[in-house]
Amino acid sequence: MGERTDTIAGLDDIAVPEYIDERLAAKALVNGLGLQSVRIVECKITRATANGDNYMSDVFRLAVRYVAEQSGDERTISLVVKSLPATGQRGPMIEEVQAYTKEATMFRDVVPALSELTGGMFFAARCFYASDLPERLLVFEDLKALGYVTVNRQAGLDFEHCALVMRKIGQFHAASMRFAEQRLELLQRQFHFNMFNPDHGEASGQLRTIFEKGLEALIAVARERWDGFDQTIVQKLERLAPVYIDRLRACLEQDCEADGGYRVLNHGDLWSNNMLFRYDPTEPTTVQDVAFVDLQLSFYTSPGVDLNYVLATCPNYETRSRLDELIELYYASFRDTLEQLQYTARPIPSLADVRREIRRMEFYALVSVVSVLPIVVMDHTDELVANFENLIDGKDAARARDIQYNGVNYQRIVRPMLIEFNQRKMLDI
C-alpha cells in the first residue's frame, strides 16, 4: 500500500498510510461498538505521539463524527490507531518478536478476561479492531479521551506514581495466574518468549546492535569521562561485553518453575512510555489510576522480568532509595488479588518468593539500566529524533548514544547502581 502525500491535520512530518482512513474508522466502530453499520460524517487524523516516543510503531489519533444507522444519532469518538510497519529497521524486528500477534491476542483474548476476573479492573484500553491486512494495525479507544495522559519520562516517576504502577501490575500478575488455570495452552503457545524468539535461532542484528552498542557506549563514557569511578568495574564490564547477549538470553530463558518458582503473564515492556496516568480533576497533582499500553512483548514467565525492568527504569532519583517499599506494595496487591480470586492451584507465593524471583531475573535489571534507561532519561535535543531507525543506523545512532550515556540525570542514577551490581557479583563472568 502507498502513503498519502498531502498534509493532514498537522502531519507534515510523517506520511499517513492510505489504509488509515474513514473505512478503517467505520470498521472499528462497527466491530468495537457492536453496531450494524455507521456513516462517517468527518474523520480527522492527527499524530498521537511526539517524535521519539514510539519505537516499533507509528501512532495516529482519529477524531470521528459518525451516525449510527440504526438510531440516526450523530456522535463523536476519539480512536487511536497503532500501525506496525513492515518497512525499515523495524519490520524484521516486529516480525521476529511477533509484536503484532502478541498484542492482538493480548487485547482480544487476555486483557478482557483479566478485567472480568478482577471485577472490571481497568488495565488497558479496549481494542476495537485488529488486522494484519493490508498492514499490521490495532485500533483502540483513546485513553486521552478518558482522562489519561503521559508523564515526563525524563524526570522519572515519583513514589506515588510508582506505587500506583506496582499495585496495578500486582493485580495484573495475580489475575494472570487465575487465567492460566483456564487458558494455560494459550499462554504457553503465544507468550513463551520475550525478545529472543526460539524459532529464529540467533538474535537479530537490530537486537544485538541496541544492546551491545549501548554497553560499548557506557564502557567508553565510564572509562574516559567519569572522574573518580572505580575502574575495576569498567574492566568487568569490558569482560562482560562479549557474552552480554548470551547472558541476557540465558536469564530470560530460565525455567523458573523447575526449582519451585512460579510464572505470571508479564507486561514485558513495563517502562514509563508504556503507561498513562489519570489525575483527580479537583486535585490535579493527585494521581488516581494508571493504564498500560504496548502489550507487544508480553511474556509468561517469572514476575522478576516486569519487576526488575520497572524498578530499574521508572523511579526518579529520590524514589530509588524506597524500592523495598515498592516491592512490598506490589506484593500486598498481588496477594490480596489472589485471595479475592480464591486462587488455590498452588500456595499463594510469599513476599520471600517474590524477592527470590526478582533475584532470579536480576541480570535483567542490569540490562535495563545499561540499555533502556539511557533512552528513558535522554535529554531532549533538536539535533536528532531518538526513533528506532536512529538507534540502529550510522552517525545518528552514535550521536544518540553519546547524548544518552553522557546525560547528567543518567549518570546520577547509573553510577551508584553499577557499584551495587558489582557488590552483588552481577558483573562477574
Salt bridges, closest charged atoms under 4 A:
ASP13 OD2 - ARG47 NH1 3.30
ASP21 OD2 - ARG23 NH2 2.70
GLU42 OE1 - ARG65 NE 3.20
ASP53 OD1 - ARG153 NH1 2.78
ASP58 OD1 - ARG90 NH1 3.08
ASP73 OD2 - ARG75 NH2 3.76
GLU74 OE2 - ARG65 NH1 2.76
GLU95 OE1 - ARG136 NH1 3.11
GLU103 OE1 - LYS82 NZ 2.58
GLU141 OE1 - ARG126 NE 3.73
ASP142 OD2 - ARG61 NE 2.64
ASP158 OD1 - HIS161 ND1 2.74
GLU181 OE2 - ARG178 NH1 3.11
GLU185 OE2 - ARG189 NH1 2.52
GLU202 OE1 - ARG208 NH2 3.11
GLU212 OE2 - ARG208 NH1 2.86
GLU216 OE1 - LYS213 NZ 3.96
GLU224 OE2 - ARG223 NH2 3.52
GLU238 OE2 - ARG223 NH1 2.68
GLU253 OE2 - ARG249 NE 2.87
ASP255 OD1 - ARG263 NH2 3.21
GLU257 OE1 - ARG263 NE 2.98
ASP259 OD2 - ARG356 NH2 3.15
ASP259 OD1 - ARG360 NH2 2.89
ASP289 OD1 - LYS168 NZ 2.93
ASP289 OD2 - ARG278 NH1 3.92
ASP294 OD1 - LYS82 NZ 2.60
ASP306 OD2 - HIS173 NE2 2.88
ASP324 OD1 - ARG355 NH1 3.34
GLU325 OE2 - ARG322 NE 2.94
GLU328 OE2 - ARG355 NH2 3.64
ASP336 OD1 - ARG335 NH2 3.13
GLU357 OE1 - ARG360 NE 2.79
GLU362 OE1 - ARG424 NH2 3.01
GLU383 OE1 - ARG399 NE 2.68
ASP402 OD1 - ARG225 NH1 3.65
ASP402 OD2 - ARG399 NH1 2.64
GLU420 OE2 - ARG424 NH1 2.57
ASP428 OD1 - LYS236 NZ 2.95
